[in-house]
Amino acid sequence: MRHKERIKAMRADVDILTLTATPIPRTLNMAMSGMRDLSIIATPPARRLAVKTFVREYDALVVREAILRETLRGGQVYYLFNDVENIQKAADKLAELVPEARIAIGHGQMRERELERVMNDFHHQRFNVLVCTTIIETGIDIPTANTIIIERADHFGLAQLHQLRGRVGRSHHQAYAWLLTPHPKAMTTDAQKRLEAIASLEDLGAGFALATHDLEIRGAGELLGEDQSGQMETIGFSLYMELLENAVDALKAGREPSLEDLTSQQTEVETAHAFPAA
């Protein structure tokens, strides 16, 4: 966000087009309040299928079944384990669980050439399971990888889960996303809400709906909290939103925002009066 604001500050007449699968709460709130125009592209590429999404408490048998189901049909699997220090242990554990699989490891702390070699080998199907970190979140397009298993999915944000789920299902084959979690008592309330949202919104083009859920869960910013300075409590949220809406409408019409219409309002109160006789 800071970088985009810096670009806009370079010239007053610069036009900005922002493209995103899941806008962050602040950006979405700006669009919904009228400060930014909003367009939704909801048409998926031809022959694409929605990724079937499952939220499960971690179970080794579920992991083995999901991997074998994909590899036996000639596909590949992302196994996301976002802990570089222990990723080798996770890969060894997976090799014991699914000895039939050909497993490779990829993460951002590897040497560039080594990581490039691993990704190239995975692309050419020399391996069928890639144990990886969130390095695969963007820029990866492997049509034969159609199952993703995310361990400790409760640690990820809603938009990030949506991006990771988008790494599979990039062809006409049915894809699957398995979001593995600890026991519900070990998760926060917000984490449970995020997982419920991602599981219920698996249709193609669901990014905007997920962003709306993210806005509801996280909020648009610290407007009413103790960390905010100013007279927000005195003004009230409803009046603030009215002021904001009027200011946006005025700017769109080429006028300077004015508070006069709101500060000079008259209020009529109906009451019964008794006047003394003359």
PESULKA-V130109 format. One record per pair of residues at least 6 apart in sequence whose C-alpha atoms are under 8 Angstrom apart, sorted by sequence separation. I is the first residue (numbers start at 1). J is the second residue. If there is no record, write none. Layout:
i = {I | I}
j = {J | J}
//
This chain:
i = {8 | 30 | 31 | 32 | 70 | 71 | 81 | 95 | 121 | 122 | 169 | 222 | 250 | 251 | 8 | 31 | 70 | 108 | 122 | 168 | 169 | 250 | 8 | 95 | 107 | 122 | 153 | 168 | 184 | 201 | 224 | 232 | 81 | 106 | 168 | 201 | 223 | 224 | 247 | 248 | 67 | 247 | 246 | 247 | 91 | 106 | 165 | 198 | 91 | 105 | 106 | 197 | 224 | 91 | 104 | 197 | 243 | 88 | 148 | 87 | 104 | 123 | 148 | 148 | 194 | 147 | 145 | 146 | 147 | 84 | 104 | 137 | 145 | 146 | 194 | 102 | 103 | 106 | 145 | 146 | 193 | 84 | 102 | 103 | 104 | 105 | 106 | 107 | 108 | 138 | 142 | 143 | 101 | 102 | 103 | 104 | 105 | 106 | 107 | 137 | 138 | 141 | 142 | 143 | 153 | 101 | 102 | 103 | 104 | 105 | 106 | 107 | 108 | 137 | 140 | 143 | 144 | 146 | 150 | 152 | 153 | 154 | 190 | 101 | 103 | 107 | 136 | 142 | 143 | 146 | 147 | 148 | 149 | 150 | 151 | 152 | 153 | 106 | 138 | 141 | 146 | 147 | 148 | 149 | 150 | 151 | 152 | 68 | 71 | 134 | 137 | 146 | 147 | 148 | 149 | 150 | 151 | 152 | 67 | 136 | 147 | 149 | 64 | 68 | 154 | 64 | 155 | 158 | 162 | 60 | 154 | 157 | 158 | 161 | 154 | 158 | 91 | 154 | 158 | 90 | 154 | 153 | 87 | 87 | 162 | 76 | 84 | 79 | 81 | 82 | 83 | 76 | 77 | 78 | 79 | 80 | 81 | 82 | 159 | 76 | 77 | 78 | 79 | 80 | 81 | 82 | 158 | 159 | 75 | 76 | 77 | 78 | 79 | 80 | 158 | 78 | 80 | 159 | 158 | 71 | 67 | 78 | 76 | 77 | 80 | 75 | 76 | 77 | 78 | 79 | 80 | 81 | 82 | 74 | 75 | 76 | 77 | 78 | 79 | 80 | 81 | 75 | 76 | 77 | 78 | 79 | 80 | 81 | 75 | 77 | 79 | 70 | 70 | 67 | 66 | 63 | 58 | 51 | 51 | 51 | 50 | 49 | 48 | 48 | 52 | 54 | 56 | 58 | 48 | 49 | 51 | 52 | 53 | 54 | 55 | 56 | 57 | 58 | 47 | 48 | 49 | 50 | 51 | 52 | 53 | 54 | 55 | 56 | 57 | 58 | 47 | 48 | 49 | 50 | 51 | 52 | 53 | 54 | 55 | 56 | 57 | 49 | 51 | 53 | 55 | 57 | 24 | 23 | 22 | 22 | 55 | 21 | 55 | 53 | 54 | 53 | 53 | 52 | 51 | 50 | 51 | 50 | 51 | 50 | 49 | 44 | 43 | 44 | 42 | 43 | 42 | 41 | 42 | 40 | 28 | 28 | 22 | 23 | 21 | 22 | 25 | 29 | 21 | 24 | 25 | 28 | 22 | 23 | 22 | 25 | 26 | 24 | 25 | 24 | 29 | 25 | 25 | 26 | 25 | 26 | 33 | 34 | 33 | 35 | 34}
j = {14 | 36 | 37 | 38 | 76 | 77 | 87 | 101 | 127 | 128 | 175 | 228 | 256 | 257 | 15 | 38 | 77 | 115 | 129 | 175 | 176 | 257 | 16 | 103 | 115 | 130 | 161 | 176 | 192 | 209 | 232 | 240 | 90 | 115 | 177 | 210 | 232 | 233 | 256 | 257 | 77 | 257 | 257 | 258 | 103 | 118 | 177 | 210 | 104 | 118 | 119 | 210 | 237 | 105 | 118 | 213 | 259 | 105 | 165 | 105 | 122 | 142 | 167 | 168 | 214 | 168 | 167 | 168 | 169 | 107 | 127 | 160 | 168 | 169 | 217 | 126 | 127 | 130 | 169 | 170 | 217 | 109 | 127 | 128 | 129 | 130 | 131 | 132 | 133 | 163 | 167 | 168 | 127 | 128 | 129 | 130 | 131 | 132 | 133 | 163 | 164 | 167 | 168 | 169 | 179 | 128 | 129 | 130 | 131 | 132 | 133 | 134 | 135 | 164 | 167 | 170 | 171 | 173 | 177 | 179 | 180 | 181 | 217 | 129 | 131 | 135 | 164 | 170 | 171 | 174 | 175 | 176 | 177 | 178 | 179 | 180 | 181 | 135 | 167 | 170 | 175 | 176 | 177 | 178 | 179 | 180 | 181 | 98 | 101 | 164 | 167 | 176 | 177 | 178 | 179 | 180 | 181 | 182 | 98 | 167 | 178 | 180 | 97 | 101 | 187 | 98 | 191 | 194 | 198 | 97 | 191 | 194 | 195 | 198 | 192 | 197 | 131 | 194 | 198 | 131 | 195 | 195 | 131 | 132 | 207 | 125 | 133 | 129 | 131 | 132 | 133 | 127 | 128 | 129 | 130 | 131 | 132 | 133 | 210 | 128 | 129 | 130 | 131 | 132 | 133 | 134 | 210 | 211 | 128 | 129 | 130 | 131 | 132 | 133 | 211 | 132 | 134 | 214 | 214 | 128 | 129 | 145 | 144 | 145 | 148 | 144 | 145 | 146 | 147 | 148 | 149 | 150 | 151 | 144 | 145 | 146 | 147 | 148 | 149 | 150 | 151 | 146 | 147 | 148 | 149 | 150 | 151 | 152 | 147 | 149 | 151 | 146 | 147 | 147 | 147 | 149 | 151 | 165 | 168 | 169 | 169 | 169 | 169 | 170 | 174 | 176 | 178 | 180 | 171 | 172 | 174 | 175 | 176 | 177 | 178 | 179 | 180 | 181 | 171 | 172 | 173 | 174 | 175 | 176 | 177 | 178 | 179 | 180 | 181 | 182 | 172 | 173 | 174 | 175 | 176 | 177 | 178 | 179 | 180 | 181 | 182 | 175 | 177 | 179 | 181 | 183 | 159 | 159 | 159 | 162 | 195 | 163 | 199 | 198 | 199 | 199 | 202 | 202 | 202 | 202 | 203 | 203 | 204 | 204 | 204 | 204 | 204 | 205 | 204 | 205 | 205 | 205 | 206 | 208 | 211 | 212 | 207 | 208 | 207 | 208 | 211 | 215 | 208 | 211 | 212 | 215 | 210 | 211 | 211 | 214 | 215 | 214 | 215 | 215 | 220 | 218 | 219 | 220 | 220 | 221 | 244 | 245 | 245 | 248 | 248}
//
